[in-house]
Amino acid sequence: MSRLLLVSNRLPVTVKADRDGVSVVRSAGGLATGLRGPHERSGGVWIGWPGDVSRLTAEQRAAVDARLADLRCVPLHLSASEVSRFYEGYSNRVLWPLCHYLIDRVPNQDRDWDVYRRVNERFADLVARHYQPGDTIWVHDYQLMLVPAFLRARLPQARIGFFHHIPFPSSEIFRTLPHRAELVRGLLGADLIGFHTLTYVRHFASTLMRLLGLETVVDRVSYEGREVRLGAFPMGIDAQSFENLANDPGVLEDVRQHREKSAGQRLVLGVDRLDYTKGIPRRLLAVQRLLEREPAWRNRLRFVQVAVPSRTAVSDYATYREKVDELVGRINGLYGGVHNVPVHYLYRSFNEKQLAALYRAADVMLVTPIRDGMNLVAKEFCAARPDEDGVLVLSEFAGAADEMADALLVNPFDVDGMADALEAALEMPEEERRSRMRTLRARVKEYDVHWWVRSFLDTLEAVPLPPPRAQPEGAEAALARMREARNLLLLIDYDGTLVPFAPKPELATPDAELLDLLRRLATRAGTRVHIVSGRPRETLETWFGELPVGLHSEHGLWSRAAPGQPWTALEGVNTDWKSLVRPVLESFVARVPGAFVEEKSASLAWHYRQVDRVFGARQARELRLHLGEVFAHGPLEVLPGDMVVEVRARGVNKGRVVGPVTDGMAPGSLVVAIGDDRTDEDLFAALPVGGIAIHAGGKDTRAGYRVKGSAEVRQLLSTLLVG
């Protein structure tokens, strides 16, 4: 097992200071528990914020640092301002509500982004300082979404994983963020990006398509020459630990006392952080509604709501607490008596033994967040029921709902529906209760937190390390060789390479600056220029016919060596298939508004640049599959391009240009090909030994050099003229 570098907002410890000194105590949370074994076995390092230690004396700080070193924890200390703006500000006032679909809670102005970015960069710097070749880096959660890209820039060959512990919202929600693209690019620095559910994976894939035009193929996406994998890894709990606690004699005594206090009543339980995503007000209203419409349940129902204090420095949480306090008071005022109230509201933290006792004593567990990444409380309740009794009422908007179909699933926005489910849970026959709980427990025990860690790390370890990239920031080495060559042959693609893509092919006409650049290149001493494009020959002749350059149209089907010379075609190219393919493409035009068909001598192209990205990509995939099935062994081939599906005669490709144009070339000549898409890979593959291939963009490529797009291609060629 490689050494594991864990990176999270908080270290898995709690620093406590009192009159007797200072102590560092391990956390008991699910993440800390699950990762403790791999962390220790690999001899790894855990990097994160240790909490506020600013009030400690120098001696206490030294003691804390020594204890953290023993635990192989590396602290990243944050100033009070950074905690306020990075953690409480951007992370919890912007990302947290937005990812939980509460965009009305997101501030009108994005004041804390710069601090969020700067702290993420500090995390990356600290990780890079502790990184050793061969280490596996695992970054956790929404507070550190920029860290993977910062790490990729510092450690190009590192294996990096990221796990998003909260919901990833639909594309429409996520795209309301001002810095949406930077956050997505930040995540794409990882080799594996994990989410709790397939729904979140789909949301992220849709966001990639809409923001960056990146198409996800099954579970992976190509970005900047790398393959990034996406996956669903539902997090579990330490199920055996909770079961052991539930059988502890002390816990069983607490269970007896809870049931004694609830004698003659049914015990309903809620356990949550006091967070506005947890749905506590509507849950209270559902309890009220049941008591209101079914008087028989009054004095027979005891609802214990544990509310663990959370983010007390954030104003929205203080307002939320007041709302909950008011609801509890109102319900108890309406339906309580001198000796008993229906709602027992406990605003404090509970330890695991206390929680296990409540879980095992409860008849019904209400877990009804309005949105939750997973919700481990639901799983803890099941693990703590070795008696195989109790009913789980679970929000369909919790990630856990995807796994826990034997719970009673509810819409947390439907108060009447929740009241119905609560009543059904209270009246459920014992045989059904036990059957449901057995199934839930089997799932929770099999897919526990240790399975989650193994599953993610095994997938990450299986990802091949990123291949060395010759010039990830440009092609300076290639430029030096081009300058030194006595004879230079340039083979240059047009669309996406010399000019950006346009909505329609006819709109991408060359500008005066480009025409001047090509003319100057073609008249540079010892230099020949050929444009190798998928465009029709009529278009290339109109645009470049007066320039002293070679022209090759329709991916090399037609060629013209110099101005005034005739166009010649490859021999033996069959186009009889076009009459069969054209109706298929036109049928897809009819069903996809904005798409259109472009016809060339030996190819047909279905363009969808003006179509909604996600819808267009789905239709393009369906079209490729259909064409592949129908014409699999025909005289044609189907090529996916940038917002286009092209069908061309088999055997016609840009690589066939290389032989004729290099025939008779002087010894020591340098051939350079520049292109941006799949069709240019054929050109790169056909280059003679010693030739240079330069890819313009971020797709997978055989090219040894890379620039970022058409603007950098022009800059490269302009610099060649200056040298």
C-alpha positions in Angstrom: 0.0 0.0 0.0 1.4 3.4 -0.9 1.8 6.1 1.7 -1.5 8.0 2.2 -1.7 11.8 2.4 -5.1 12.7 3.8 -6.3 16.3 3.4 -9.3 17.7 5.1 -10.6 21.0 6.5 -10.3 19.7 10.1 -7.8 17.3 11.6 -9.4 14.1 13.1 -8.6 15.4 16.6 -9.9 17.8 19.2 -7.6 20.1 21.1 -8.8 20.7 24.7 -7.2 23.1 27.1 -8.1 23.4 30.8 -6.5 24.3 34.1 -4.8 20.9 34.2 -3.1 21.4 30.8 -3.8 20.6 27.2 -4.8 17.4 25.5 -5.3 16.2 22.0 -8.1 13.7 21.7 -8.9 11.6 18.6 -12.3 12.3 17.0 -14.9 9.5 16.9 -16.6 10.6 13.6 -17.1 8.3 10.6 -14.4 9.8 8.5 -11.8 9.7 11.2 -12.8 6.1 12.1 -12.7 4.8 8.6 -9.4 6.4 7.6 -7.5 5.7 10.8 -6.5 2.2 9.7 -5.1 3.1 6.2 -3.5 6.2 7.7 -1.6 4.2 10.3 -0.8 1.2 8.1 0.6 3.3 5.3 2.6 5.5 7.6 0.8 8.4 6.1 0.2 12.0 7.0 -3.1 13.8 7.8 -3.1 17.5 6.9 -5.8 19.9 8.2 -6.8 22.7 10.6 -6.4 21.7 14.3 -9.0 24.2 15.5 -8.4 27.5 17.2 -5.2 27.3 19.3 -4.5 31.0 19.4 -5.3 31.2 23.1 -2.8 28.5 24.0 0.5 29.5 25.6 3.8 28.8 23.8 4.3 25.8 26.1 0.9 24.4 25.3 1.3 24.9 21.6 4.6 23.0 21.7 2.8 20.2 23.6 0.0 20.1 21.0 2.5 20.1 18.1 4.4 17.2 19.7 1.2 15.2 20.2 0.1 15.9 16.6 3.4 14.7 15.3 3.0 11.5 17.2 -0.3 11.0 15.5 1.2 11.9 12.1 -1.0 14.9 11.8 0.3 18.1 10.2 -1.6 21.3 11.3 -2.4 24.2 9.0 -3.1 27.1 11.2 -5.7 29.6 10.1 -6.0 33.2 11.4 -9.3 34.4 12.9 -10.0 36.2 9.6 -9.4 33.1 7.5 -11.7 31.1 9.7 -14.3 33.7 9.4 -14.1 34.2 5.6 -12.8 30.8 4.3 -14.8 28.5 6.6 -17.7 30.4 8.0 -17.8 32.7 4.9 -17.4 31.1 1.5 -17.6 27.4 2.6 -20.6 27.7 4.8 -22.4 30.8 3.7 -22.0 30.1 -0.1 -21.2 26.5 -0.9 -23.1 24.8 1.8 -26.5 26.3 1.2 -26.1 26.2 -2.6 -25.2 22.5 -2.7 -28.3 21.9 -0.5 -30.5 23.8 -3.0 -31.1 26.8 -0.7 -29.9 29.5 -3.1 -32.0 32.1 -1.4 -29.5 31.8 1.6 -26.5 32.6 -0.6 -25.2 36.1 -0.1 -25.9 38.7 -2.8 -22.2 39.5 -3.0 -19.3 37.1 -3.2 -16.9 38.8 -0.8 -15.0 35.8 0.5 -13.9 34.0 -2.7 -10.3 35.4 -2.6 -9.8 34.1 0.9 -11.3 30.7 0.0 -8.9 30.5 -2.9 -5.9 31.6 -0.9 -6.5 29.0 1.9 -6.9 26.2 -0.7 -3.6 27.2 -2.1 -2.0 27.1 1.4 -3.4 23.6 1.8 -1.9 22.6 -1.6 1.5 24.1 -0.6 1.6 22.2 2.6 0.7 18.9 1.0 3.3 19.4 -1.7 6.0 20.0 1.0 5.1 16.6 2.6 4.6 14.7 -0.6 7.0 11.9 -1.5 7.1 10.2 -4.9 4.6 7.3 -5.0 2.3 8.8 -2.3 -1.5 8.7 -2.8 -3.3 12.0 -1.9 -6.9 12.0 -0.8 -8.6 15.4 -0.5 -11.9 15.7 1.3 -15.0 17.9 0.9 -16.4 21.2 -0.3 -14.1 23.4 1.7 -11.1 22.2 -0.5 -12.6 22.0 -4.0 -9.6 24.0 -5.5 -6.9 21.9 -3.9 -6.7 19.1 -6.5 -5.9 21.5 -9.4 -3.4 23.4 -7.3 -1.8 20.0 -6.4 -1.8 18.9 -10.1 0.1 22.1 -11.0 2.7 21.4 -8.3 2.8 17.6 -8.6 2.0 16.6 -12.2 2.8 12.9 -11.6 0.9 12.5 -8.3 -2.1 10.2 -7.8 -4.9 12.5 -6.4 -8.4 11.6 -5.2 -11.2 13.9 -4.1 -14.4 13.0 -2.2 -17.4 15.4 -2.1 -19.2 14.6 1.2 -22.3 16.8 0.6 -24.8 16.8 -2.3 -23.6 17.9 -5.7 -26.6 19.9 -6.9 -28.2 19.9 -10.4 -26.3 21.9 -13.0 -29.0 24.6 -13.0 -28.3 25.2 -9.3 -24.5 24.9 -9.4 -24.2 27.2 -12.4 -25.7 30.1 -10.4 -22.3 30.4 -8.7 -20.1 33.3 -9.9 -16.9 31.2 -9.7 -18.5 27.9 -10.9 -15.9 27.2 -13.6 -12.9 27.7 -11.3 -14.5 25.2 -8.7 -15.1 22.6 -11.4 -11.6 22.9 -12.8 -10.3 22.6 -9.3 -11.9 19.2 -8.9 -10.7 18.1 -12.3 -7.1 18.2 -11.0 -7.9 14.9 -9.3 -7.6 11.5 -11.0 -10.8 10.2 -9.2 -13.7 12.3 -8.0 -16.1 10.5 -5.7 -19.7 11.2 -4.6 -22.2 9.4 -2.4 -24.7 8.6 -5.1 -25.0 8.2 -8.9 -27.4 11.1 -8.9 -24.6 13.4 -7.8 -22.3 11.9 -10.4 -24.9 12.7 -13.1 -25.2 16.3 -11.8 -21.5 16.8 -11.9 -21.2 15.3 -15.4 -24.0 17.6 -16.6 -22.2 20.5 -15.1 -19.0 19.6 -16.9 -20.8 19.5 -20.2 -22.6 22.8 -19.7 -19.7 24.7 -18.3 -16.7 23.3 -20.1 -18.2 21.3 -23.0 -16.6 18.1 -21.6 -18.5 14.9 -22.4 -18.4 12.1 -19.8 -18.1 8.7 -21.4 -19.5 6.1 -18.9 -17.5 7.0 -15.8 -14.6 9.1 -17.1 -13.9 12.4 -18.8 -10.8 13.6 -20.7 -9.4 16.9 -19.5 -6.0 18.5 -20.3 -4.6 15.3 -21.6 -5.6 13.2 -18.6 -8.5 10.8 -17.9 -10.4 11.8 -14.8 -12.7 9.1 -13.4 -16.0 9.8 -11.6 -17.7 7.4 -9.2 -20.4 6.8 -6.6 -19.0 5.5 -3.3 -21.8 5.6 -0.6 -20.2 6.3 2.7 -20.9 3.9 5.6 -20.4 3.8 9.3 -18.5 1.6 11.7 -21.5 -0.6 12.0 -19.9 -3.2 14.2 -18.9 -0.6 16.7 -22.4 0.7 17.0 -23.8 -2.8 17.4 -21.2 -3.5 20.2 -22.3 -0.3 21.9 -26.0 -1.3 21.7 -25.2 -4.5 23.5 -23.1 -2.8 26.2 -24.5 -3.4 29.7 -24.4 0.3 30.5 -26.1 1.2 27.3 -28.8 -1.4 27.9 -29.4 0.1 31.4 -29.9 3.5 29.7 -32.3 1.8 27.2 -34.3 0.4 30.1 -34.6 3.9 31.7 -35.7 5.5 28.5 -38.4 3.0 28.0 -39.5 3.3 31.7 -39.8 7.1 31.2 -41.9 6.4 28.1 -44.1 3.8 29.7 -47.5 3.8 28.0 -46.0 5.9 25.1 -44.3 5.3 21.8 -40.8 6.8 21.6 -40.1 8.7 18.4 -36.5 10.0 17.9 -34.8 12.7 15.9 -31.0 13.3 16.1 -29.4 16.1 14.0 -27.0 18.9 14.0 -29.1 22.1 14.3 -28.7 22.9 10.7 -31.3 24.4 8.4 -30.8 21.5 5.9 -32.0 18.9 8.4 -35.7 19.6 8.1 -36.4 19.9 11.9 -39.3 22.6 11.6 -41.3 20.5 9.1 -40.6 17.4 11.1 -42.1 19.1 14.2 -45.1 20.3 12.1 -45.6 16.7 11.0 -45.7 15.6 14.7 -48.1 18.4 15.4 -50.3 17.5 12.5 -50.6 13.9 13.7 -51.6 15.0 17.2 -54.0 17.5 15.7 -55.9 15.1 13.5 -55.6 11.9 15.6 -56.4 12.8 19.2 -55.8 9.2 20.3 -52.1 9.8 19.9 -52.0 12.6 22.4 -50.2 11.6 25.6 -49.2 8.3 23.8 -46.4 9.8 21.8 -43.1 11.1 23.2 -40.9 12.8 20.6 -37.3 13.3 21.6 -35.4 15.7 19.3 -31.6 15.9 19.9 -30.3 19.1 18.3 -26.5 19.3 18.4 -25.2 22.9 18.3 -23.6 23.8 15.0 -21.9 26.8 13.4 -23.2 29.1 16.2 -21.1 32.0 14.8 -23.2 32.0 11.6 -26.2 34.3 11.9 -28.5 32.0 9.8 -28.1 29.3 12.4 -29.1 31.5 15.3 -32.2 32.5 13.4 -33.0 28.9 12.7 -32.6 28.0 16.4 -35.1 30.6 17.3 -37.6 29.2 14.8 -37.2 25.6 16.2 -37.5 26.9 19.8 -40.8 28.6 18.9 -42.2 25.5 17.3 -41.3 23.3 20.2 -42.9 25.7 22.6 -46.1 26.0 20.5 -46.6 22.3 20.2 -46.0 21.6 23.8 -48.3 24.5 24.7 -51.1 23.0 22.5 -50.7 19.3 23.4 -48.7 19.1 26.7 -50.0 18.8 30.2 -48.8 19.5 33.7 -46.8 16.2 33.9 -46.0 15.5 30.3 -45.2 17.2 27.0 -45.1 15.6 23.5 -41.8 17.1 22.4 -38.6 16.8 24.5 -36.1 19.1 22.9 -32.4 18.6 23.8 -30.0 21.3 22.5 -26.7 19.7 23.3 -24.1 17.2 22.2 -24.4 13.5 23.0 -21.6 10.9 23.1 -21.9 7.7 21.1 -23.0 5.6 24.1 -25.9 8.0 24.8 -26.9 8.0 21.2 -26.8 4.2 21.0 -29.1 4.0 24.0 -31.6 6.4 22.3 -31.4 4.5 19.0 -32.1 1.2 20.6 -34.9 2.6 22.8 -36.8 4.3 20.0 -39.8 2.8 18.3 -39.5 5.2 15.3 -36.5 7.1 14.0 -37.3 10.3 12.0 -34.5 11.3 9.6 -36.1 13.9 7.3 -33.5 16.4 6.0 -34.7 18.6 3.1 -31.4 17.7 1.5 -28.4 15.6 2.7 -25.3 14.2 1.1 -25.7 10.8 2.8 -26.9 11.1 6.5 -25.1 8.6 8.7 -27.6 8.9 11.5 -30.0 6.7 9.6 -27.3 4.0 9.3 -26.3 4.4 13.0 -29.9 3.8 14.0 -30.0 0.5 12.1 -26.6 -0.7 13.3 -27.7 0.0 16.9 -30.7 -2.3 16.6 -29.5 -5.9 17.1 -33.0 -6.6 18.4 -34.1 -6.1 14.7 -36.9 -3.8 15.7 -37.8 -0.2 15.1 -38.9 1.7 12.1 -36.8 4.2 10.0 -38.7 7.1 8.4 -36.2 8.6 5.9 -36.3 11.6 3.6 -36.1 10.7 -0.1 -33.7 13.6 -0.5 -31.0 12.1 1.8 -28.3 10.2 -0.1 -28.9 7.2 2.1 -32.4 6.8 0.6 -30.7 5.3 -2.5 -29.5 2.4 -0.4 -32.3 2.1 2.2 -35.4 1.2 0.3 -36.8 -0.7 3.3 -37.2 2.5 5.3 -40.4 4.5 4.9 -39.4 7.1 2.4 -41.0 10.5 2.7 -41.0 13.8 0.9 -39.7 16.2 3.7 -41.6 19.1 2.2 -44.9 17.3 2.5 -46.0 17.7 6.2 -49.2 15.7 5.8 -47.3 12.9 4.0 -44.7 12.8 6.9 -47.6 12.7 9.4 -49.1 9.7 7.5 -45.7 7.9 7.4 -45.2 8.5 11.2 -48.6 7.1 11.9 -47.9 4.1 9.6 -44.6 3.5 11.4 -46.2 3.6 14.8 -48.9 1.1 13.8 -46.6 -1.2 11.7 -47.0 -4.9 12.7 -44.0 -6.5 14.4 -43.4 -9.0 11.6 -43.0 -6.2 9.0 -40.9 -4.1 11.3 -38.4 -6.9 11.8 -38.3 -7.8 8.1 -37.5 -4.3 7.1 -34.9 -3.8 9.8 -33.2 -7.1 9.0 -32.7 -6.0 5.4 -31.6 -2.5 6.4 -29.1 -3.9 8.9 -27.6 -6.3 6.4 -26.9 -3.5 4.0 -25.5 -1.2 6.7 -23.2 -3.9 8.0 -21.9 -5.1 4.6 -21.3 -1.6 3.2 -19.7 0.0 6.2 -17.1 2.8 6.4 -14.2 0.3 5.9 -15.8 -0.9 2.7 -16.2 2.7 1.6 -12.5 3.4 2.2 -11.3 0.3 0.5 -13.6 0.8 -2.5 -12.4 4.4 -3.1 -8.7 3.7 -2.6 -8.8 0.5 -4.7 -10.3 2.5 -7.5 -7.9 5.3 -7.1 -4.9 3.0 -6.9 -6.0 1.4 -10.1 -5.9 4.7 -12.0 -2.7 4.8 -14.1 -0.4 7.6 -13.1 -0.6 10.6 -15.4 1.8 10.1 -18.3 4.7 12.6 -18.5 3.7 15.7 -20.5 6.5 17.2 -22.5 5.4 20.8 -22.1 2.2 21.1 -20.1 2.4 24.9 -20.1 3.4 25.4 -23.8 5.7 24.2 -26.5 8.9 26.2 -25.9 11.1 23.1 -26.6 9.3 22.5 -29.9 9.7 26.2 -30.8 13.5 26.0 -30.3 13.7 23.0 -32.6 11.5 24.8 -35.2 13.8 27.8 -35.1 16.9 25.7 -35.6 15.6 23.7 -38.5 17.1 24.7 -41.9 14.0 23.3 -43.7 10.6 23.4 -41.9 7.3 21.9 -43.1 4.2 23.1 -41.2 1.0 21.0 -41.5 -1.8 23.0 -39.7 -5.4 22.3 -39.1 -7.9 25.2 -39.3 -11.0 25.0 -37.1 -10.2 25.0 -33.5 -6.5 25.4 -34.3 -6.0 28.6 -36.2 -9.5 30.0 -35.3 -11.9 29.2 -32.4 -15.0 27.2 -33.3 -18.0 29.2 -34.6 -21.7 28.3 -34.2 -21.9 27.7 -38.0 -19.1 26.7 -40.3 -19.5 29.7 -42.6 -19.0 32.1 -39.7 -15.3 31.1 -39.0 -13.8 33.1 -41.8 -10.1 34.0 -41.4 -9.3 37.5 -40.2 -6.8 39.8 -41.8 -4.3 39.2 -39.0 -4.4 35.4 -39.6 -4.0 35.8 -43.4 -1.0 38.0 -42.8 0.5 35.5 -40.3 0.2 32.7 -42.8 1.7 34.7 -45.7 4.7 35.7 -43.6 5.2 32.1 -42.5 5.0 30.8 -46.1 7.7 33.3 -47.2 10.0 32.6 -44.2 13.3 31.2 -45.4 13.2 27.4 -45.6 9.6 27.1 -44.6 6.6 25.5 -46.3 3.1 25.8 -45.0 0.1 23.4 -45.7 -3.4 23.8 -44.3 -5.0 20.4 -43.6 -8.7 20.8 -42.9 -12.0 19.1 -43.0 -13.5 22.0 -44.9 -14.7 21.7 -48.6 -12.1 22.6 -51.2 -14.3 25.5 -52.4 -14.1 27.1 -49.0 -10.4 26.7 -48.7 -9.8 28.1 -52.2 -11.9 31.1 -51.5 -10.2 31.9 -48.2 -6.6 30.9 -48.9 -6.3 30.5 -52.7 -4.1 33.6 -53.1 -1.6 32.5 -50.4 1.6 30.6 -51.2 0.5 27.6 -49.1 -0.6 24.1 -49.8 -4.3 23.2 -49.2 -5.8 19.9 -48.3 -9.6 19.7 -47.9 -12.0 17.1 -46.5 -9.4 15.5 -44.3 -7.0 14.9 -47.2 -9.5 13.8 -49.9 -8.6 16.8 -52.1 -5.2 18.4 -52.3 -3.7 21.4 -54.1 0.0 21.9 -53.8 0.3 25.6 -54.7 -1.8 28.5 -56.1 -3.0 28.0 -59.6 -2.4 24.2 -59.6 -5.4 21.9 -60.0 -7.1 20.0 -57.1 -6.6 16.3 -57.1 -8.5 13.6 -55.3 -7.5 10.4 -53.6 -8.3 7.4 -55.9 -10.8 4.7 -55.2 -13.0 6.6 -52.7 -16.5 5.3 -52.6 -19.4 7.7 -51.9 -22.4 5.4 -52.8 -23.2 5.2 -49.1 -24.2 8.9 -48.8 -27.7 8.3 -50.0 -28.2 5.8 -47.2 -26.7 7.9 -44.4 -28.2 11.3 -45.3 -31.8 10.3 -44.3 -30.5 9.1 -40.9 -28.7 12.4 -40.3 -31.7 14.4 -41.5 -34.0 12.5 -39.1 -31.8 13.6 -36.2 -31.9 17.2 -37.5 -35.7 17.0 -37.3 -35.7 15.8 -33.7 -32.9 18.2 -32.5 -33.7 21.9 -33.1 -30.6 23.8 -34.0 -28.7 20.8 -35.6 -27.9 20.8 -39.3 -26.2 18.6 -41.9 -23.2 19.7 -43.9 -22.4 17.7 -47.0 -18.9 17.4 -48.6 -17.5 15.4 -51.5 -16.9 12.2 -49.5 -18.4 12.9 -46.1 -21.5 14.1 -44.3 -21.4 16.0 -41.0 -24.2 16.4 -38.3 -23.5 19.6 -36.4 -25.0 20.4 -33.0 -23.0 23.5 -31.9 -26.2 25.5 -31.5 -28.0 22.8 -29.5 -28.2 22.6 -25.7 -24.9 21.0 -24.7 -26.3 18.1 -22.6 -29.2 17.3 -25.0 -27.0 17.6 -28.0 -24.3 15.3 -26.5 -26.9 12.7 -25.7 -28.3 12.8 -29.2 -24.8 12.7 -30.8 -24.0 9.6 -28.7 -27.3 7.9 -29.8 -26.5 8.9 -33.5 -23.0 7.4 -33.3 -24.3 4.2 -31.8 -27.0 3.9 -34.5 -24.6 4.5 -37.3 -22.1 2.1 -35.9 -24.7 -0.7 -35.7 -26.2 -0.1 -39.1 -23.0 0.6 -41.1 -20.4 -1.3 -39.0 -18.9 -3.1 -41.9 -19.6 -0.6 -44.6 -17.2 1.6 -46.7 -17.4 4.4 -44.1 -16.4 5.4 -40.6 -18.0 7.5 -37.9 -15.9 10.2 -36.3 -16.9 12.1 -33.1 -15.6 15.7 -33.3 -16.1 19.0 -31.4 -19.9 19.3 -31.4 -20.1 17.3 -34.7 -20.6 13.7 -35.8 -18.9 13.2 -39.2 -19.4 10.2 -41.5 -16.6 9.8 -44.1 -15.4 7.3 -46.6 -13.2 4.7 -45.0 -9.5 5.2 -45.7 -9.7 9.0 -46.0 -7.8 10.7 -43.3 -5.3 13.5 -42.7 -2.5 11.1 -42.3 -2.5 10.4 -46.1 -1.4 14.0 -46.7 2.0 13.4 -45.1 3.5 11.0 -47.7 3.0 13.2 -50.8 4.1 16.5 -49.1 7.2 15.0 -47.6 8.3 13.1 -50.7 11.7 14.4 -51.9 12.1 16.5 -48.8 15.7 17.5 -48.0 17.5 15.4 -45.3 17.3 17.0 -41.9 14.0 18.7 -42.6 11.6 19.1 -39.7 7.9 18.3 -40.1 5.5 19.9 -37.6 1.8 19.1 -37.3 -0.6 21.2 -35.3 -4.2 20.2 -34.6 -6.9 20.0 -32.0 -9.2 17.0 -32.5 -9.6 13.3 -33.3 -9.0 13.8 -37.0 -5.6 15.4 -36.4 -4.5 12.3 -34.5 -4.2 10.6 -37.9 -1.9 13.4 -39.0 0.2 13.1 -35.9 0.5 9.3 -36.3 1.8 9.6 -39.9 4.6 12.0 -39.1 8.1 10.8 -40.0 10.6 9.9 -37.2 11.7 13.1 -35.5 8.6 15.0 -36.4 6.8 17.2 -33.9 3.1 17.0 -33.1 1.5 19.8 -31.2 -2.1 19.5 -29.7 -4.2 22.6 -29.3 -6.5 22.0 -26.4 -7.1 19.6 -23.5 -8.1 16.3 -25.1 -6.2 13.0 -25.0 -3.6 13.0 -27.7 -0.5 11.2 -29.0 1.2 14.6 -29.5 4.3 15.3 -27.5 3.5 19.0 -27.1 0.5 21.0 -26.1 -0.8 24.5 -26.2 -4.2 25.6 -24.8 -6.0 26.7 -28.0 -6.0 28.8 -31.1 -4.8 31.9 -29.4 -1.6 30.1 -28.3 -1.1 28.5 -31.7 -1.0 31.9 -33.3 1.3 33.2 -30.6 3.6 30.2 -31.2 3.7 30.8 -34.9 4.2 34.6 -34.5 7.1 33.9 -32.1 8.7 31.6 -34.7 8.7 34.6 -37.1 10.4 36.8 -34.6 13.2 34.4 -33.8 
